[in-house]
Amino acid sequence: MGLRIAVAGTGFIGRVHARSARLAGAELAGVAASSPESAERAAAELGAARAFASADELVTADGIDVVHLCTPNHLHEPLALAALAAGKHVVCEKPVALDGDGARRIAAAAADAGRVVAVPFVYRFHPLVREARARVAAGELGPVRVLHGTYLQDWLLGADDTNWRVEPGLGGASRAFADIGSHWCDLVEFTSGARITRLLAHTATTVSSRATGDRPTFAAAGGGAPAPSAPDRSGAGAVATEDVATEDVALVLFETDAGGSGSVVVSQVSAGRKNRLAFELDGTEAALAFDQEQPELLWVGRREGATLVPRDAAHLAPDAARLATLPAGHGQGYHDCFDLFVADAYAAVSGVAPEGLPLVGDGVRAATITDAVLASARSLSWIEVPP
């Protein structure tokens, strides 16, 4: 019998979780949404066995092995702790908590309960990320001196764009960095094997006020972002707005424990950029670059020239080849990464954690770096990042 799983939160990412769970052979035993009525609709659409009246009810219900937490961020910690206390394994969206202390409480509870908490840093599951990691570990680059890149989106470009993530009480004190900068740092630390030890950050809120309410984070397939309605400038029926307290942009300089220096630009207001997570590692002998919007190619640079390495399992390192589930030339993407992550998370629940699976310690790490970014931006000074 497959694992019985339940998903709390049925927006864009909750539906991705449900799909991957099914492909991994799990039974979708239930869902919870923002209201009982929304849960009933989602259960019918997703084919869930049950609609729970609330996420609190879902995480403690009998007959569930694994809880997937896809709710607004402020609910992650209380729901994860309740699920662990009830003996469930957890797959928790990042950030796993609103700060490092909360993340550490979840890690301690997971250790006490002997349960798995997996965190969807799914970009690790691109085969060519694993190929880059294998090449770094084999010494092909030599010591990595420079680490740099970007994570750019445009879905919060204008004042009419808003979402629950903008609210500190729901999303946390950091938005852009906690939401997507954490992915970049996880991917670069994972690939390079180095750890960020010290950083200097600048954050900016470029859209000082936004329309109130909520909008879908990402459009449905084939859609494109919903067109913002034109503001009413007549004075009658004017669009309500509220001040924004979370950052749209984060710029971070950092040093690593391997003697490297780096930088990353994180933005949710870069027009035309949909999900550009890109990084480059420059070593003394060679360099590597990866762009997750072009995930079928790994750029390898050397003094005498550069080459492009395609995703072809026959010519990749074993850990990369394991994740190359389609023949070369048949593109793999975000859904494939999520499918592979969920399958590995369920393997860990069954007692065998595959190499590279992001667990709660990685969630703690991301929260720790985010706390350091906020502290540095406030103090305008370099901040040590705890190991």
The 8 nearest C-alpha neighbors of each residue, nearest first, counted from 0:
[[1, 2, 25, 3, 26, 24, 64, 4],
 [2, 0, 25, 24, 26, 3, 23, 4],
 [1, 3, 25, 64, 26, 4, 0, 65],
 [2, 4, 26, 63, 64, 28, 25, 27],
 [3, 5, 65, 27, 63, 28, 66, 64],
 [4, 6, 29, 66, 28, 30, 27, 67],
 [5, 7, 67, 30, 66, 8, 68, 31],
 [8, 6, 31, 68, 54, 69, 30, 67],
 [7, 9, 70, 69, 32, 13, 31, 10],
 [10, 8, 13, 14, 32, 7, 41, 11],
 [9, 11, 13, 12, 8, 14, 69, 215],
 [12, 10, 14, 13, 15, 9, 217, 216],
 [11, 13, 15, 14, 10, 16, 69, 9],
 [14, 12, 9, 16, 10, 69, 15, 8],
 [13, 15, 17, 16, 12, 11, 9, 18],
 [14, 16, 12, 18, 13, 17, 19, 11],
 [17, 15, 13, 19, 14, 18, 20, 12],
 [18, 16, 14, 20, 15, 19, 13, 21],
 [19, 17, 15, 21, 20, 16, 14, 22],
 [18, 20, 338, 22, 16, 21, 17, 23],
 [21, 19, 23, 17, 25, 18, 22, 16],
 [20, 22, 25, 24, 18, 23, 19, 17],
 [21, 23, 19, 24, 20, 18, 338, 25],
 [24, 22, 20, 21, 342, 25, 19, 341],
 [25, 23, 21, 22, 1, 20, 26, 2],
 [26, 24, 2, 1, 21, 20, 23, 3],
 [25, 27, 3, 28, 4, 2, 1, 21],
 [28, 26, 47, 4, 29, 5, 3, 25],
 [29, 27, 48, 5, 4, 26, 47, 3],
 [28, 30, 49, 5, 47, 48, 50, 27],
 [29, 31, 6, 50, 5, 7, 51, 42],
 [32, 30, 7, 51, 38, 54, 53, 8],
 [31, 33, 38, 8, 34, 37, 9, 7],
 [34, 32, 37, 35, 31, 8, 38, 53],
 [33, 35, 37, 36, 32, 38, 52, 53],
 [36, 34, 52, 38, 37, 39, 32, 53],
 [37, 35, 39, 34, 38, 40, 32, 52],
 [38, 36, 40, 34, 39, 35, 32, 41],
 [37, 39, 32, 35, 41, 31, 50, 36],
 [40, 38, 36, 42, 50, 37, 41, 35],
 [39, 41, 37, 43, 38, 42, 44, 36],
 [42, 40, 44, 38, 43, 39, 45, 37],
 [43, 41, 47, 39, 45, 40, 44, 46],
 [42, 44, 46, 40, 41, 45, 39, 47],
 [45, 43, 41, 42, 46, 40, 47, 39],
 [46, 44, 42, 47, 43, 41, 17, 14],
 [45, 47, 43, 42, 44, 48, 27, 41],
 [48, 46, 42, 27, 29, 49, 45, 28],
 [47, 49, 28, 29, 46, 27, 42, 50],
 [50, 48, 29, 47, 28, 51, 42, 30],
 [49, 51, 30, 38, 39, 29, 42, 31],
 [52, 50, 31, 53, 57, 30, 49, 56],
 [51, 53, 35, 31, 50, 34, 56, 38],
 [54, 52, 56, 55, 51, 31, 57, 35],
 [53, 55, 57, 31, 56, 7, 58, 51],
 [56, 54, 53, 57, 58, 78, 59, 81],
 [55, 57, 53, 54, 58, 59, 60, 51],
 [56, 58, 54, 60, 55, 59, 51, 53],
 [57, 59, 82, 55, 56, 60, 54, 66],
 [60, 58, 85, 57, 56, 82, 61, 81],
 [61, 59, 57, 58, 56, 62, 63, 85],
 [62, 60, 63, 59, 64, 57, 85, 58],
 [61, 63, 60, 64, 3, 28, 4, 59],
 [64, 62, 3, 4, 61, 65, 60, 5],
 [63, 65, 3, 87, 4, 2, 88, 62],
 [66, 64, 88, 4, 89, 87, 63, 5],
 [65, 67, 89, 5, 4, 6, 90, 88],
 [66, 68, 90, 6, 89, 91, 7, 5],
 [69, 67, 91, 7, 70, 92, 90, 6],
 [70, 68, 8, 13, 7, 92, 67, 12],
 [69, 71, 8, 68, 7, 72, 74, 75],
 [72, 70, 73, 74, 169, 170, 69, 75],
 [71, 73, 170, 74, 75, 169, 70, 96],
 [74, 72, 169, 75, 71, 170, 97, 96],
 [75, 73, 72, 76, 77, 71, 78, 70],
 [76, 74, 78, 72, 73, 96, 77, 79],
 [75, 77, 79, 96, 78, 74, 80, 101],
 [78, 76, 80, 79, 74, 75, 81, 73],
 [77, 79, 81, 75, 80, 76, 74, 82],
 [80, 78, 82, 76, 81, 77, 75, 83],
 [79, 81, 83, 77, 78, 82, 76, 84],
 [82, 80, 78, 84, 79, 83, 77, 85],
 [81, 83, 58, 85, 79, 87, 84, 80],
 [84, 82, 86, 87, 80, 85, 81, 79],
 [83, 85, 81, 86, 82, 80, 112, 87],
 [86, 84, 82, 83, 59, 87, 81, 58],
 [87, 85, 83, 84, 82, 88, 112, 114],
 [88, 86, 83, 82, 64, 65, 85, 89],
 [87, 89, 65, 115, 114, 116, 66, 64],
 [90, 88, 116, 66, 65, 67, 91, 115],
 [89, 91, 67, 117, 116, 118, 68, 66],
 [92, 90, 68, 118, 67, 89, 95, 117],
 [93, 91, 69, 118, 119, 68, 95, 94],
 [94, 92, 95, 91, 118, 362, 119, 178],
 [93, 95, 96, 92, 177, 72, 97, 366],
 [94, 96, 93, 75, 102, 362, 92, 91],
 [97, 95, 102, 76, 101, 94, 98, 75],
 [96, 98, 171, 73, 101, 94, 72, 95],
 [99, 97, 101, 96, 100, 366, 102, 370],
 [98, 100, 366, 102, 367, 101, 363, 103],
 [101, 99, 103, 102, 98, 104, 96, 97],
 [100, 102, 104, 96, 103, 99, 98, 97],
 [101, 103, 99, 363, 96, 105, 104, 100],
 [102, 104, 106, 100, 105, 101, 363, 99],
 [103, 105, 101, 107, 102, 106, 108, 100],
 [104, 106, 108, 102, 103, 107, 109, 80],
 [107, 105, 103, 109, 104, 108, 359, 110],
 [106, 108, 110, 104, 105, 109, 103, 111],
 [107, 109, 105, 111, 110, 106, 112, 104],
 [110, 108, 106, 112, 114, 107, 111, 113],
 [111, 109, 113, 107, 108, 112, 106, 114],
 [110, 112, 108, 109, 113, 107, 114, 106],
 [113, 111, 109, 114, 110, 108, 83, 86],
 [114, 112, 110, 111, 109, 115, 108, 86],
 [113, 115, 109, 88, 112, 116, 110, 87],
 [116, 114, 88, 348, 117, 89, 109, 113],
 [115, 117, 89, 359, 90, 358, 88, 114],
 [116, 118, 358, 90, 359, 357, 115, 344],
 [117, 119, 91, 358, 357, 92, 90, 120],
 [120, 118, 121, 92, 117, 357, 93, 340],
 [121, 119, 122, 118, 182, 357, 123, 185],
 [120, 122, 119, 123, 124, 336, 337, 340],
 [121, 123, 124, 120, 125, 336, 186, 291],
 [124, 122, 121, 125, 128, 186, 120, 129],
 [125, 123, 336, 122, 121, 126, 339, 340],
 [124, 126, 128, 127, 123, 122, 336, 129],
 [127, 125, 319, 129, 322, 128, 323, 124],
 [126, 128, 130, 129, 125, 131, 297, 310],
 [129, 127, 131, 125, 130, 126, 123, 132],
 [128, 130, 319, 132, 126, 127, 131, 133],
 [129, 131, 127, 133, 319, 128, 132, 316],
 [132, 130, 128, 134, 129, 133, 127, 135],
 [131, 133, 190, 129, 135, 130, 134, 136],
 [134, 132, 136, 130, 131, 135, 137, 129],
 [133, 135, 137, 131, 136, 132, 139, 130],
 [134, 136, 132, 138, 137, 133, 139, 140],
 [137, 135, 133, 138, 134, 132, 192, 139],
 [138, 136, 134, 135, 139, 133, 140, 132],
 [139, 137, 141, 135, 136, 140, 134, 142],
 [138, 140, 134, 137, 141, 135, 285, 284],
 [141, 139, 285, 282, 284, 138, 135, 286],
 [140, 142, 283, 138, 284, 282, 139, 143],
 [143, 141, 282, 283, 144, 140, 138, 257],
 [144, 142, 282, 281, 145, 259, 141, 280],
 [143, 145, 259, 282, 281, 142, 260, 258],
 [144, 146, 281, 260, 261, 259, 143, 280],
 [147, 145, 261, 280, 279, 260, 281, 262],
 [148, 146, 262, 261, 279, 263, 278, 145],
 [147, 149, 278, 263, 277, 279, 262, 264],
 [150, 148, 264, 263, 277, 265, 276, 151],
 [149, 151, 276, 265, 275, 264, 277, 266],
 [150, 152, 266, 275, 272, 265, 274, 267],
 [151, 153, 267, 273, 272, 274, 269, 266],
 [154, 152, 268, 269, 267, 270, 156, 155],
 [153, 155, 156, 152, 267, 268, 160, 273],
 [156, 154, 160, 153, 268, 267, 157, 161],
 [155, 157, 268, 153, 154, 270, 269, 267],
 [158, 156, 159, 160, 155, 206, 268, 209],
 [157, 159, 209, 160, 206, 210, 208, 156],
 [158, 160, 210, 157, 227, 209, 161, 228],
 [161, 159, 155, 157, 158, 209, 156, 210],
 [160, 162, 213, 214, 209, 159, 210, 155],
 [161, 163, 213, 164, 214, 165, 216, 212],
 [162, 164, 165, 166, 213, 169, 170, 161],
 [165, 163, 170, 162, 166, 169, 174, 167],
 [164, 166, 163, 162, 245, 167, 170, 174],
 [165, 167, 169, 164, 168, 163, 170, 171],
 [168, 166, 171, 172, 170, 169, 165, 245],
 [167, 169, 166, 171, 170, 73, 172, 164],
 [170, 168, 73, 166, 167, 72, 171, 71],
 [169, 171, 164, 72, 167, 166, 168, 73],
 [172, 170, 167, 97, 173, 168, 169, 174],
 [171, 173, 167, 245, 174, 170, 97, 168],
 [174, 172, 171, 177, 245, 176, 175, 246],
 [173, 175, 177, 176, 178, 245, 246, 164],
 [176, 174, 178, 247, 177, 179, 246, 248],
 [175, 177, 180, 178, 179, 174, 181, 173],
 [178, 176, 174, 181, 173, 175, 180, 179],
 [179, 177, 175, 176, 174, 180, 181, 94],
 [178, 180, 182, 181, 176, 175, 177, 183],
 [181, 179, 176, 183, 182, 177, 265, 178],
 [180, 182, 184, 179, 177, 183, 365, 176],
 [181, 183, 179, 185, 180, 184, 186, 120],
 [184, 182, 180, 186, 181, 185, 187, 179],
 [185, 183, 187, 181, 186, 182, 188, 180],
 [186, 184, 182, 188, 183, 187, 189, 181],
 [185, 187, 189, 183, 184, 188, 190, 182],
 [188, 186, 190, 184, 189, 185, 191, 183],
 [187, 189, 185, 191, 193, 192, 190, 186],
 [190, 188, 186, 187, 192, 191, 185, 132],
 [191, 189, 132, 187, 188, 192, 186, 131],
 [190, 192, 193, 188, 189, 187, 135, 132],
 [191, 193, 188, 189, 190, 194, 136, 132],
 [194, 192, 191, 188, 257, 255, 256, 195],
 [195, 193, 255, 256, 188, 196, 192, 257],
 [194, 196, 255, 254, 197, 253, 256, 193],
 [195, 197, 384, 255, 254, 383, 256, 194],
 [198, 196, 383, 254, 384, 253, 382, 195],
 [199, 197, 253, 381, 382, 252, 200, 254],
 [198, 200, 381, 252, 251, 375, 380, 253],
 [201, 199, 251, 376, 375, 372, 250, 252],
 [200, 202, 376, 250, 249, 251, 203, 199],
 [203, 201, 249, 248, 246, 376, 250, 200],
 [204, 202, 248, 246, 205, 247, 249, 201],
 [203, 205, 246, 247, 206, 207, 248, 245],
 [204, 206, 203, 207, 247, 248, 246, 268],
 [207, 205, 204, 208, 158, 209, 157, 243],
 [206, 208, 243, 242, 205, 204, 209, 244],
 [209, 207, 242, 243, 241, 206, 240, 158],
 [208, 210, 158, 240, 241, 159, 161, 211],
 [211, 209, 240, 159, 239, 158, 161, 241],
 [210, 212, 240, 239, 241, 209, 213, 161],
 [213, 211, 210, 161, 162, 214, 163, 239],
 [212, 214, 162, 161, 163, 211, 215, 160],
 [213, 215, 162, 161, 216, 212, 160, 225],
 [214, 216, 217, 218, 213, 162, 11, 10],
 [217, 215, 214, 162, 218, 11, 154, 10],
 [218, 216, 215, 224, 219, 11, 154, 223],
 [217, 219, 224, 223, 222, 220, 215, 216],
 [218, 220, 222, 221, 217, 223, 11, 224],
 [221, 219, 222, 218, 223, 217, 224, 11],
 [220, 222, 219, 223, 218, 224, 217, 225],
 [223, 221, 219, 220, 218, 224, 225, 217],
 [222, 224, 218, 225, 221, 219, 220, 217],
 [223, 225, 218, 226, 217, 222, 154, 215],
 [226, 224, 227, 223, 218, 222, 215, 214],
 [225, 227, 224, 228, 223, 229, 159, 160],
 [228, 226, 159, 225, 229, 160, 157, 224],
 [227, 229, 230, 226, 159, 231, 225, 238],
 [228, 230, 227, 231, 159, 232, 226, 238],
 [231, 229, 232, 238, 228, 237, 159, 227],
 [230, 232, 237, 233, 238, 229, 236, 234],
 [233, 231, 234, 230, 237, 235, 238, 236],
 [234, 232, 235, 231, 237, 236, 230, 238],
 [233, 235, 237, 232, 236, 231, 238, 230],
 [236, 234, 233, 237, 231, 232, 238, 230],
 [235, 237, 234, 238, 231, 233, 239, 232],
 [238, 236, 231, 235, 234, 239, 232, 230],
 [237, 239, 230, 231, 240, 236, 210, 211],
 [240, 238, 210, 211, 237, 241, 209, 236],
 [241, 239, 210, 209, 211, 208, 238, 242],
 [240, 242, 208, 209, 211, 210, 243, 239],
 [243, 241, 208, 207, 209, 244, 240, 206],
 [242, 244, 208, 207, 245, 241, 209, 165],
 [243, 245, 242, 246, 167, 166, 204, 165],
 [246, 244, 174, 173, 243, 165, 172, 204],
 [245, 247, 204, 203, 248, 174, 202, 175],
 [246, 248, 204, 267, 175, 266, 203, 205],
 [249, 247, 266, 203, 246, 202, 265, 175],
 [248, 250, 202, 265, 201, 264, 176, 251],
 [251, 249, 264, 201, 200, 263, 265, 202],
 [250, 252, 200, 263, 262, 199, 249, 253],
 [253, 251, 262, 199, 198, 261, 200, 263],
 [252, 254, 198, 261, 197, 260, 262, 199],
 [253, 255, 260, 197, 259, 195, 196, 261],
 [256, 254, 195, 259, 196, 194, 257, 258],
 [255, 257, 258, 194, 196, 193, 195, 254],
 [258, 256, 255, 259, 193, 194, 143, 142],
 [259, 257, 255, 256, 144, 260, 254, 143],
 [258, 260, 144, 255, 145, 257, 254, 143],
 [261, 259, 254, 145, 253, 144, 146, 255],
 [262, 260, 146, 253, 147, 145, 252, 254],
 [261, 263, 252, 147, 251, 253, 146, 148],
 [262, 264, 148, 149, 251, 147, 250, 265],
 [263, 265, 149, 250, 249, 150, 266, 251],
 [266, 264, 150, 249, 248, 151, 149, 180],
 [267, 265, 248, 151, 268, 247, 152, 269],
 [266, 268, 152, 153, 247, 155, 151, 269],
 [267, 269, 156, 153, 266, 155, 152, 270],
 [270, 268, 153, 152, 272, 267, 151, 266],
 [271, 269, 153, 272, 268, 156, 152, 273],
 [270, 272, 273, 153, 269, 152, 268, 154],
 [273, 271, 152, 153, 270, 269, 151, 274],
 [272, 274, 152, 153, 271, 275, 151, 154],
 [275, 273, 152, 151, 272, 276, 150, 292],
 [274, 276, 151, 150, 277, 292, 272, 273],
 [275, 277, 150, 291, 149, 290, 274, 151],
 [276, 278, 290, 148, 149, 289, 275, 291],
 [279, 277, 148, 289, 147, 288, 149, 290],
 [280, 278, 288, 147, 287, 146, 148, 281],
 [279, 281, 146, 287, 286, 145, 143, 288],
 [282, 280, 286, 145, 143, 144, 146, 279],
 [283, 281, 143, 140, 142, 285, 141, 144],
 [282, 284, 141, 142, 285, 140, 143, 281],
 [285, 283, 140, 141, 282, 301, 139, 286],
 [284, 286, 140, 301, 282, 300, 283, 281],
 [287, 285, 281, 300, 280, 282, 299, 140],
 [286, 288, 299, 280, 279, 298, 300, 281],
 [287, 289, 279, 298, 278, 297, 280, 299],
 [288, 290, 297, 277, 278, 291, 298, 279],
 [291, 289, 277, 293, 292, 276, 294, 278],
 [290, 292, 294, 293, 276, 277, 289, 275],
 [291, 293, 290, 294, 275, 274, 276, 277],
 [294, 292, 291, 290, 295, 296, 289, 297],
 [295, 293, 291, 296, 292, 290, 125, 332],
 [294, 296, 310, 309, 293, 330, 297, 127],
 [297, 295, 309, 308, 294, 307, 310, 293],
 [296, 298, 308, 289, 307, 288, 127, 299],
 [299, 297, 307, 288, 287, 306, 308, 296],
 [300, 298, 287, 306, 305, 286, 307, 297],
 [299, 301, 305, 286, 285, 304, 287, 306],
 [300, 302, 285, 304, 303, 305, 286, 299],
 [301, 303, 304, 300, 285, 284, 305, 286],
 [304, 302, 301, 305, 300, 285, 306, 284],
 [305, 303, 301, 302, 300, 306, 299, 285],
 [304, 306, 300, 299, 301, 307, 298, 303],
 [305, 307, 299, 298, 300, 308, 304, 297],
 [308, 306, 298, 297, 296, 299, 309, 305],
 [307, 309, 297, 296, 298, 306, 310, 299],
 [310, 308, 296, 295, 311, 307, 297, 327],
 [309, 311, 295, 327, 296, 127, 312, 308],
 [312, 310, 327, 313, 314, 309, 315, 326],
 [313, 311, 320, 315, 314, 323, 310, 327],
 [312, 314, 311, 315, 320, 316, 327, 310],
 [313, 315, 312, 311, 316, 320, 310, 309],
 [316, 314, 312, 320, 319, 313, 130, 317],
 [315, 317, 319, 318, 130, 320, 133, 314],
 [318, 316, 320, 319, 321, 315, 312, 130],
 [317, 319, 321, 320, 316, 129, 322, 130],
 [320, 318, 126, 129, 130, 316, 321, 317],
 [319, 321, 312, 317, 323, 322, 315, 318],
 [322, 320, 318, 319, 323, 317, 324, 312],
 [321, 323, 126, 320, 319, 324, 124, 318],
 [324, 322, 320, 321, 325, 126, 312, 319],
 [323, 325, 322, 326, 321, 320, 331, 335],
 [324, 326, 323, 329, 327, 331, 330, 328],
 [327, 325, 329, 328, 324, 311, 323, 312],
 [328, 326, 311, 329, 310, 325, 312, 330],
 [327, 329, 330, 326, 310, 311, 295, 325],
 [330, 328, 327, 326, 325, 331, 295, 310],
 [329, 331, 328, 332, 295, 325, 327, 294],
 [332, 330, 335, 329, 325, 295, 333, 294],
 [331, 333, 335, 334, 336, 330, 294, 125],
 [332, 334, 336, 335, 337, 331, 122, 121],
 [335, 333, 337, 336, 332, 338, 15, 19],
 [334, 336, 338, 332, 333, 337, 331, 339],
 [337, 335, 124, 333, 339, 334, 338, 121],
 [336, 338, 340, 334, 335, 339, 121, 341],
 [339, 337, 19, 335, 341, 336, 340, 334],
 [338, 340, 342, 336, 337, 341, 343, 335],
 [341, 339, 337, 343, 342, 338, 344, 121],
 [340, 342, 344, 338, 343, 339, 337, 345],
 [341, 343, 339, 345, 23, 344, 340, 338],
 [342, 344, 346, 340, 345, 341, 353, 339],
 [345, 343, 341, 347, 346, 342, 340, 117],
 [346, 344, 348, 342, 347, 343, 341, 349],
 [345, 347, 343, 349, 344, 348, 351, 352],
 [348, 346, 352, 351, 350, 344, 349, 345],
 [349, 347, 345, 346, 350, 115, 344, 88],
 [348, 350, 346, 347, 351, 345, 352, 344],
 [349, 351, 347, 348, 346, 352, 345, 115],
 [350, 352, 347, 346, 349, 353, 348, 343],
 [351, 353, 347, 346, 350, 354, 343, 356],
 [354, 352, 356, 343, 351, 355, 347, 346],
 [353, 355, 356, 352, 318, 343, 357, 351],
 [354, 356, 357, 353, 123, 189, 124, 352],
 [355, 357, 354, 353, 358, 343, 352, 344],
 [358, 356, 118, 361, 117, 355, 120, 119],
 [359, 357, 117, 118, 361, 360, 116, 356],
 [358, 360, 362, 361, 116, 117, 106, 363],
 [361, 359, 363, 362, 358, 364, 106, 357],
 [360, 362, 364, 359, 363, 358, 357, 365],
 [361, 363, 359, 365, 360, 364, 95, 366],
 [364, 362, 360, 102, 366, 361, 365, 103],
 [363, 365, 361, 367, 362, 366, 360, 368],
 [366, 364, 362, 368, 367, 181, 363, 369],
 [365, 367, 99, 369, 363, 364, 368, 98],
 [368, 366, 99, 364, 370, 369, 365, 363],
 [367, 369, 371, 365, 370, 366, 372, 364],
 [370, 368, 366, 372, 371, 367, 177, 365],
 [369, 371, 367, 373, 368, 372, 366, 374],
 [370, 372, 374, 368, 369, 373, 375, 384],
 [373, 371, 369, 375, 370, 374, 200, 376],
 [372, 374, 376, 370, 375, 371, 377, 369],
 [375, 373, 371, 377, 372, 376, 370, 378],
 [376, 374, 378, 372, 380, 377, 200, 379],
 [375, 377, 201, 200, 373, 379, 374, 378],
 [378, 376, 374, 375, 379, 373, 380, 201],
 [377, 379, 375, 380, 376, 374, 381, 373],
 [380, 378, 376, 375, 377, 381, 200, 199],
 [379, 381, 378, 375, 199, 382, 376, 200],
 [380, 382, 199, 198, 375, 197, 383, 379],
 [383, 381, 198, 197, 375, 371, 384, 380],
 [382, 384, 197, 196, 385, 198, 381, 371],
 [383, 385, 196, 197, 371, 382, 386, 368],
 [386, 384, 383, 196, 367, 368, 197, 371],
 [385, 384, 196, 194, 364, 195, 367, 383]]
